[in-house]
Amino acid sequence: MSDEDGKRAAHRALVDRVLNGEGKASAEQRACAFGNDGLSSPLDTLIGKIVNSPAQVSEADLAAAKASGRTEDQVFELVVCAAVGQSDRLYGAGLAALAEATGGERPDHAA
C-alpha cells in the first residue's frame, strides 16, 4: 500500500468511526453534527461555530448544549464529529483542486 493510499484509508477509517462507531450520542445526531445540518438549538449554534468560527466557541455555548439535556460525553462527541466533518469537506475540496490542477481524476475520499 502506498503512503497516499494509507493516508486515505486512515481518513476513511476515521470518518467511519465517528459516524458508525459506538458512542454516547446517537448515530443520527453524530451524522447531523458531521454534516452541520439538522440539529436543534442550542446544538446547532455550537456546531455551527465549531465548523465556521471555532475561535468564537465559548463556555456559554458548551454550557447551553449541556443544559439542553446532553451529557458532557455527548457534547464532546458531537463537537468531534463536527470538526471531522469540516475536515472531510476541506480534504475533499483539496483533492478535487489537486485533480483539477493536475488533470487527474479526483480520488474517492468518502467513507
C-alpha positions in Angstrom: 0.0 0.0 0.0 1.4 3.4 -1.0 1.8 6.1 1.6 -1.0 8.1 -0.1 -3.3 5.0 -0.1 -2.5 4.6 3.6 -3.5 8.2 4.4 -6.8 7.8 2.5 -7.5 4.5 4.3 -6.8 6.2 7.6 -9.1 9.0 6.7 -11.9 6.7 5.7 -11.5 4.7 8.9 -11.7 7.9 11.0 -14.9 9.1 9.2 -16.4 5.6 9.6 -15.6 5.5 13.3 -17.1 8.9 14.2 -20.2 8.2 12.2 -20.8 4.5 12.9 -18.8 3.5 15.9 -20.1 3.2 19.4 -20.8 6.4 21.2 -22.9 8.2 23.7 -24.6 10.4 21.1 -26.9 8.7 18.7 -25.6 7.9 15.2 -28.3 10.2 13.8 -27.0 13.1 16.0 -23.4 12.4 15.0 -24.3 12.4 11.3 -26.1 15.7 11.7 -23.1 17.2 13.5 -20.7 15.8 10.9 -22.8 17.5 8.1 -23.6 20.6 10.2 -27.2 20.1 9.4 -30.4 19.2 11.2 -29.5 19.8 14.9 -31.9 21.8 17.1 -30.9 24.8 19.1 -28.6 25.3 21.0 -26.6 22.4 19.5 -26.9 24.0 16.0 -25.3 27.2 17.4 -22.4 25.3 18.9 -21.8 23.0 15.9 -22.1 26.0 13.5 -19.4 27.8 15.5 -17.2 24.7 15.5 -17.4 24.4 11.7 -17.3 28.1 10.7 -15.6 30.0 13.5 -14.1 27.8 16.2 -12.3 30.6 17.9 -15.7 32.1 18.8 -16.9 29.0 20.8 -17.5 30.0 24.3 -18.1 28.3 27.6 -21.6 29.6 27.4 -22.1 27.7 24.1 -20.9 24.4 25.7 -23.0 25.1 28.9 -26.1 25.7 26.7 -25.5 22.4 24.9 -25.2 20.5 28.1 -28.2 22.3 29.6 -30.3 21.1 26.6 -30.2 17.6 28.1 -26.9 16.3 26.5 -24.2 14.8 28.6 -20.7 16.1 28.5 -19.7 13.0 26.6 -22.4 13.5 24.0 -21.4 17.2 23.5 -17.8 16.2 23.1 -18.7 13.5 20.5 -20.8 16.0 18.6 -18.0 18.6 18.6 -15.5 15.9 17.3 -18.0 14.9 14.6 -18.4 18.5 13.5 -14.7 19.0 13.3 -14.1 15.8 11.4 -17.0 16.6 9.1 -15.5 20.0 8.3 -12.1 18.4 7.8 -13.6 15.9 5.5 -15.2 18.6 3.4 -11.9 20.5 3.2 -10.0 17.3 2.4 -12.4 16.5 -0.5 -12.1 20.1 -1.8 -8.3 19.8 -1.7 -8.3 16.5 -3.6 -10.7 18.0 -6.2 -8.5 21.1 -6.6 -5.4 18.9 -6.9 -7.1 16.7 -9.5 -8.2 19.7 -11.5 -4.8 21.3 -11.4 -3.0 18.1 -12.5 -5.6 16.9 -14.9 -6.1 13.8 -12.9 -9.2 12.1 -11.6 -10.5 13.0 -8.2 -9.7 10.1 -5.9 -12.6 8.8 -3.8 -12.2 10.0 -0.2 -15.6 9.3 1.2 -16.1 6.6 3.8 
